[in-house]
Amino acid sequence: MRRWWCLALVLFALTGCGLLKDTRIDAKQSDVTGTWRDPDTGIELVLSEAMTFETSDAALYFRGCTSCLPEGFTGTVKGSGTWELGPPTGKKSGPKNYVHLTFTKVENDHLAKYIPSTLGVRVERDPEGTLVLSAYDGNAETGYGHILYKTS
């Protein structure tokens, strides 16, 4: 009996200290609406209140995905479409920590077939606690992440 009380006390202490708290983001539309920018590349993603988006380079998110873009492609592809906030792709419930982008227009028609129609961008916090959007380039080996910060 004494062990159970000790275990309960330890769990209570850890929970109270924040060591076992759920750190996943449960974002609201107002948290993500606005202009987001990747400071490393200058790429912007604008999420409107009307649930539409524009990005200055849709190709950036797929640069490492060999089946997503023609081999050797280095240009940019502007894109736009609609967005919604929800749980990760494939999950029916859970925290709303993904912005799901659905491309309805891609600047270069001949490249449209290479850009997947949907993309999930994760809502999370950076080490300083700032809300960010993160996307990965599809390259499992390098896993280069694109971190976008809200500018307006």
KOLZA-599152 format. One record per residue: residue in one letter; y, x, z of N, C-alpha, C in turn. Coordinates in nm, 2 decimals. Layout:
<sites>
SITE   rest     n.c2     n.c1     n.c3    ca.c2    ca.c1    ca.c3     c.c2     c.c1     c.c3
SITE      A        Y        X        Z        Y        X        Z        Y        X        Z
...
</sites>
This chain:
<sites>
SITE   rest     n.c2     n.c1     n.c3    ca.c2    ca.c1    ca.c3     c.c2     c.c1     c.c3
SITE      M    -0.12     0.08     0.00     0.00     0.00     0.00     0.13     0.09     0.00
SITE      R     0.12     0.20     0.07     0.23     0.29     0.08     0.27     0.34    -0.06
SITE      R     0.17     0.37    -0.14     0.19     0.43    -0.28     0.27     0.33    -0.36
SITE      W     0.24     0.20    -0.35     0.31     0.10    -0.43     0.46     0.09    -0.39
SITE      W     0.48     0.10    -0.26     0.62     0.10    -0.22     0.70     0.22    -0.26
SITE      C     0.63     0.34    -0.26     0.69     0.46    -0.31     0.72     0.45    -0.46
SITE      L     0.62     0.40    -0.54     0.64     0.38    -0.68     0.76     0.29    -0.71
SITE      A     0.76     0.18    -0.64     0.87     0.08    -0.65     1.00     0.14    -0.62
SITE      L     1.01     0.22    -0.52     1.13     0.28    -0.48     1.18     0.38    -0.58
SITE      V     1.09     0.46    -0.64     1.12     0.56    -0.74     1.17     0.48    -0.87
SITE      L     1.10     0.38    -0.91     1.14     0.30    -1.03     1.28     0.24    -1.01
SITE      F     1.30     0.19    -0.89     1.43     0.13    -0.86     1.54     0.23    -0.86
SITE      A     1.52     0.35    -0.81     1.62     0.46    -0.81     1.64     0.50    -0.95
SITE      L     1.54     0.52    -1.03     1.56     0.56    -1.17     1.64     0.46    -1.25
SITE      T     1.60     0.33    -1.23     1.67     0.23    -1.31     1.82     0.22    -1.26
SITE      G     1.84     0.23    -1.13     1.98     0.22    -1.08     2.06     0.34    -1.12
SITE      C     2.00     0.45    -1.15     2.07     0.57    -1.19     2.09     0.57    -1.34
SITE      G     2.04     0.48    -1.41     2.05     0.47    -1.56     1.96     0.55    -1.64
SITE      L     1.86     0.61    -1.58     1.76     0.69    -1.65     1.66     0.61    -1.73
SITE      L     1.64     0.48    -1.70     1.55     0.40    -1.77     1.61     0.28    -1.84
SITE      K     1.74     0.29    -1.85     1.81     0.17    -1.92     1.79     0.18    -2.07
SITE      D     1.80     0.06    -2.13     1.78     0.05    -2.27     1.91     0.09    -2.34
SITE      T     1.91     0.19    -2.42     2.03     0.25    -2.48     2.05     0.20    -2.63
SITE      R     1.96     0.11    -2.68     1.98     0.06    -2.81     2.11    -0.03    -2.82
SITE      I     2.18    -0.02    -2.93     2.30    -0.09    -2.96     2.26    -0.23    -3.00
SITE      D     2.33    -0.33    -2.95     2.32    -0.47    -3.00     2.46    -0.50    -3.05
SITE      A     2.49    -0.47    -3.17     2.63    -0.48    -3.23     2.67    -0.62    -3.26
SITE      K     2.80    -0.64    -3.27     2.86    -0.76    -3.32     2.92    -0.73    -3.45
SITE      Q     2.95    -0.84    -3.53     3.01    -0.82    -3.66     3.15    -0.75    -3.64
SITE      S     3.22    -0.78    -3.54     3.35    -0.71    -3.52     3.34    -0.56    -3.49
SITE      D     3.22    -0.52    -3.44     3.20    -0.38    -3.41     3.19    -0.30    -3.54
SITE      V     3.13    -0.36    -3.64     3.11    -0.28    -3.77     3.20    -0.31    -3.88
SITE      T     3.27    -0.42    -3.88     3.37    -0.46    -3.98     3.48    -0.35    -3.99
SITE      G     3.51    -0.30    -4.11     3.61    -0.20    -4.12     3.57    -0.09    -4.22
SITE      T     3.65     0.01    -4.22     3.63     0.13    -4.31     3.56     0.24    -4.23
SITE      W     3.45     0.29    -4.29     3.37     0.40    -4.23     3.37     0.52    -4.32
SITE      R     3.38     0.64    -4.26     3.39     0.76    -4.35     3.30     0.87    -4.29
SITE      D     3.23     0.94    -4.39     3.15     1.06    -4.35     3.25     1.18    -4.36
SITE      P     3.28     1.24    -4.25     3.38     1.35    -4.26     3.33     1.47    -4.34
SITE      D     3.20     1.49    -4.35     3.14     1.60    -4.42     3.15     1.59    -4.57
SITE      T     3.15     1.46    -4.62     3.14     1.44    -4.77     3.26     1.36    -4.82
SITE      G     3.33     1.29    -4.73     3.45     1.21    -4.77     3.40     1.07    -4.82
SITE      I     3.27     1.04    -4.82     3.22     0.92    -4.87     3.27     0.80    -4.77
SITE      E     3.31     0.69    -4.83     3.35     0.58    -4.75     3.27     0.46    -4.78
SITE      L     3.25     0.38    -4.67     3.18     0.25    -4.68     3.28     0.15    -4.61
SITE      V     3.31     0.04    -4.68     3.40    -0.06    -4.63     3.32    -0.19    -4.61
SITE      L     3.31    -0.23    -4.49     3.24    -0.36    -4.46     3.35    -0.46    -4.43
SITE      S     3.35    -0.57    -4.51     3.46    -0.67    -4.49     3.41    -0.78    -4.40
SITE      E     3.51    -0.86    -4.35     3.47    -0.97    -4.26     3.40    -1.08    -4.34
SITE      A     3.42    -1.08    -4.48     3.36    -1.18    -4.56     3.21    -1.14    -4.59
SITE      M     3.16    -1.04    -4.53     3.02    -0.99    -4.54     2.99    -0.93    -4.68
SITE      T     3.10    -0.87    -4.74     3.08    -0.79    -4.86     3.11    -0.64    -4.83
SITE      F     3.06    -0.55    -4.91     3.09    -0.41    -4.89     3.12    -0.34    -5.02
SITE      E     3.18    -0.23    -5.01     3.20    -0.13    -5.12     3.18     0.01    -5.06
SITE      T     3.12     0.09    -5.15     3.10     0.23    -5.11     3.14     0.32    -5.22
SITE      S     3.20     0.43    -5.18     3.25     0.52    -5.29     3.14     0.61    -5.35
SITE      D     3.02     0.60    -5.28     2.91     0.68    -5.34     2.78     0.62    -5.29
SITE      A     2.72     0.53    -5.36     2.59     0.48    -5.32     2.48     0.58    -5.34
SITE      A     2.50     0.68    -5.43     2.40     0.78    -5.46     2.38     0.87    -5.34
SITE      L     2.48     0.89    -5.26     2.47     0.98    -5.15     2.36     0.95    -5.06
SITE      Y     2.33     0.82    -5.03     2.23     0.78    -4.94     2.09     0.80    -4.99
SITE      F     2.08     0.83    -5.12     1.95     0.85    -5.18     1.93     0.99    -5.25
SITE      R     2.02     1.08    -5.22     2.03     1.21    -5.28     1.89     1.29    -5.27
SITE      G     1.82     1.28    -5.16     1.70     1.35    -5.14     1.58     1.27    -5.18
SITE      C     1.59     1.15    -5.23     1.48     1.06    -5.27     1.46     1.09    -5.42
SITE      T     1.35     1.16    -5.46     1.33     1.20    -5.59     1.30     1.08    -5.68
SITE      S     1.25     0.97    -5.63     1.22     0.85    -5.71     1.34     0.76    -5.72
SITE      C     1.45     0.79    -5.65     1.57     0.70    -5.64     1.67     0.74    -5.74
SITE      L     1.68     0.87    -5.78     1.78     0.91    -5.87     1.72     1.01    -5.98
SITE      P     1.78     1.02    -6.10     1.73     1.11    -6.20     1.72     1.25    -6.14
SITE      E     1.63     1.33    -6.18     1.62     1.47    -6.14     1.74     1.54    -6.17
SITE      G     1.80     1.62    -6.07     1.92     1.70    -6.10     2.05     1.62    -6.09
SITE      F     2.04     1.49    -6.06     2.17     1.41    -6.05     2.26     1.46    -5.94
SITE      T     2.38     1.49    -5.97     2.48     1.54    -5.87     2.61     1.46    -5.86
SITE      G     2.62     1.36    -5.95     2.74     1.28    -5.95     2.75     1.18    -5.84
SITE      T     2.85     1.09    -5.85     2.86     0.98    -5.75     2.84     0.85    -5.83
SITE      V     2.81     0.75    -5.75     2.79     0.61    -5.80     2.85     0.51    -5.71
SITE      K     2.96     0.45    -5.75     3.02     0.35    -5.67     2.94     0.23    -5.67
SITE      G     2.93     0.16    -5.55     2.85     0.04    -5.55     2.91    -0.07    -5.45
SITE      S     2.87    -0.19    -5.47     2.92    -0.30    -5.38     2.81    -0.40    -5.37
SITE      G     2.84    -0.50    -5.28     2.74    -0.60    -5.26     2.77    -0.68    -5.13
SITE      T     2.66    -0.73    -5.07     2.68    -0.80    -4.94     2.61    -0.73    -4.83
SITE      W     2.65    -0.76    -4.71     2.59    -0.70    -4.59     2.56    -0.80    -4.48
SITE      E     2.46    -0.77    -4.40     2.44    -0.85    -4.28     2.39    -0.76    -4.17
SITE      L     2.42    -0.80    -4.05     2.38    -0.73    -3.93     2.25    -0.79    -3.87
SITE      G     2.16    -0.70    -3.83     2.03    -0.75    -3.78     1.95    -0.64    -3.72
SITE      P     1.82    -0.67    -3.69     1.73    -0.57    -3.64     1.68    -0.48    -3.75
SITE      P     1.61    -0.38    -3.72     1.56    -0.29    -3.83     1.48    -0.36    -3.93
SITE      T     1.48    -0.31    -4.05     1.40    -0.37    -4.16     1.26    -0.39    -4.11
SITE      G     1.20    -0.51    -4.14     1.07    -0.54    -4.10     1.05    -0.60    -3.96
SITE      K     1.16    -0.60    -3.88     1.15    -0.66    -3.75     1.21    -0.80    -3.76
SITE      K     1.15    -0.89    -3.69     1.21    -1.03    -3.69     1.30    -1.05    -3.58
SITE      S     1.29    -0.97    -3.48     1.38    -0.99    -3.36     1.42    -0.86    -3.31
SITE      G     1.51    -0.86    -3.21     1.55    -0.73    -3.15     1.70    -0.71    -3.15
SITE      P     1.74    -0.60    -3.10     1.89    -0.58    -3.11     1.94    -0.57    -3.25
SITE      K     2.06    -0.61    -3.27     2.12    -0.60    -3.40     2.18    -0.47    -3.41
SITE      N     2.10    -0.37    -3.46     2.15    -0.23    -3.47     2.13    -0.17    -3.61
SITE      Y     2.12    -0.26    -3.71     2.12    -0.21    -3.85     2.21    -0.30    -3.93
SITE      V     2.29    -0.23    -4.02     2.37    -0.30    -4.12     2.28    -0.29    -4.25
SITE      H     2.24    -0.41    -4.30     2.16    -0.42    -4.42     2.25    -0.44    -4.54
SITE      L     2.26    -0.34    -4.63     2.34    -0.35    -4.75     2.25    -0.40    -4.86
SITE      T     2.30    -0.50    -4.93     2.23    -0.54    -5.05     2.32    -0.52    -5.17
SITE      F     2.28    -0.43    -5.26     2.37    -0.39    -5.37     2.36    -0.50    -5.48
SITE      T     2.47    -0.55    -5.52     2.48    -0.65    -5.63     2.55    -0.58    -5.75
SITE      K     2.62    -0.47    -5.73     2.68    -0.40    -5.85     2.68    -0.25    -5.82
SITE      V     2.64    -0.18    -5.93     2.64    -0.04    -5.92     2.73     0.01    -6.04
SITE      E     2.82     0.10    -6.02     2.92     0.14    -6.12     2.86     0.18    -6.26
SITE      N     2.76     0.26    -6.26     2.69     0.31    -6.38     2.57     0.22    -6.40
SITE      D     2.57     0.13    -6.50     2.46     0.05    -6.53     2.33     0.12    -6.55
SITE      H     2.34     0.24    -6.62     2.21     0.31    -6.65     2.15     0.38    -6.52
SITE      L     2.23     0.39    -6.41     2.18     0.44    -6.29     2.14     0.33    -6.19
SITE      A     2.18     0.20    -6.22     2.14     0.09    -6.13     1.99     0.08    -6.10
SITE      K     1.91     0.12    -6.20     1.77     0.11    -6.18     1.72     0.21    -6.08
SITE      Y     1.80     0.31    -6.05     1.75     0.42    -5.96     1.79     0.39    -5.81
SITE      I     1.90     0.30    -5.80     1.95     0.27    -5.66     1.87     0.16    -5.61
SITE      P     1.80     0.17    -5.50     1.73     0.06    -5.44     1.82    -0.05    -5.41
SITE      S     1.78    -0.18    -5.42     1.87    -0.29    -5.40     1.91    -0.31    -5.26
SITE      T     1.84    -0.26    -5.16     1.88    -0.27    -5.02     1.87    -0.14    -4.95
SITE      L     1.95    -0.13    -4.85     1.96    -0.01    -4.77     1.99    -0.05    -4.62
SITE      G     1.92     0.01    -4.53     1.95    -0.02    -4.39     2.03     0.10    -4.33
SITE      V     2.14     0.08    -4.27     2.22     0.18    -4.21     2.23     0.15    -4.06
SITE      R     2.18     0.25    -3.98     2.17     0.23    -3.84     2.30     0.23    -3.76
SITE      V     2.32     0.14    -3.67     2.44     0.15    -3.58     2.39     0.22    -3.45
SITE      E     2.46     0.32    -3.41     2.43     0.40    -3.29     2.55     0.47    -3.23
SITE      R     2.53     0.54    -3.13     2.64     0.62    -3.07     2.61     0.77    -3.08
SITE      D     2.72     0.84    -3.11     2.70     0.99    -3.12     2.70     1.04    -2.97
SITE      P     2.68     1.17    -2.96     2.67     1.23    -2.82     2.79     1.20    -2.73
SITE      E     2.91     1.18    -2.80     3.03     1.15    -2.72     3.05     1.00    -2.68
SITE      G     2.95     0.92    -2.74     2.96     0.78    -2.71     3.03     0.69    -2.81
SITE      T     3.08     0.76    -2.92     3.15     0.69    -3.03     3.05     0.61    -3.11
SITE      L     3.08     0.49    -3.15     3.00     0.41    -3.23     3.00     0.47    -3.37
SITE      V     2.88     0.49    -3.43     2.88     0.55    -3.57     2.77     0.47    -3.65
SITE      L     2.78     0.49    -3.78     2.68     0.44    -3.87     2.60     0.56    -3.92
SITE      S     2.47     0.55    -3.93     2.40     0.67    -3.98     2.30     0.63    -4.09
SITE      A     2.29     0.70    -4.19     2.20     0.68    -4.30     2.14     0.81    -4.33
SITE      Y     2.02     0.81    -4.39     1.95     0.93    -4.42     1.92     0.93    -4.57
SITE      D     1.92     1.05    -4.63     1.92     1.07    -4.77     1.78     1.05    -4.84
SITE      G     1.68     1.01    -4.76     1.55     0.98    -4.82     1.46     1.10    -4.83
SITE      N     1.51     1.22    -4.79     1.43     1.34    -4.80     1.36     1.36    -4.67
SITE      A     1.23     1.34    -4.66     1.16     1.35    -4.53     1.15     1.49    -4.48
SITE      E     1.17     1.59    -4.58     1.16     1.73    -4.53     1.29     1.78    -4.47
SITE      T     1.40     1.74    -4.53     1.53     1.79    -4.47     1.59     1.69    -4.37
SITE      G     1.56     1.56    -4.40     1.61     1.45    -4.32     1.76     1.46    -4.29
SITE      Y     1.84     1.50    -4.40     1.98     1.51    -4.38     2.04     1.37    -4.35
SITE      G     2.11     1.37    -4.24     2.17     1.24    -4.20     2.32     1.24    -4.24
SITE      H     2.36     1.12    -4.28     2.50     1.10    -4.31     2.56     1.01    -4.20
SITE      I     2.65     1.07    -4.12     2.71     1.00    -4.01     2.85     0.95    -4.05
SITE      L     2.87     0.82    -4.04     3.00     0.77    -4.08     3.07     0.72    -3.95
SITE      Y     3.20     0.75    -3.95     3.29     0.72    -3.83     3.39     0.61    -3.88
SITE      K     3.42     0.52    -3.79     3.51     0.41    -3.82     3.65     0.46    -3.82
SITE      T     3.72     0.44    -3.94     3.86     0.49    -3.95     3.96     0.37    -3.94
SITE      S     3.92     0.25    -3.96     4.00     0.13    -3.94     3.92     0.01    -3.93
</sites>
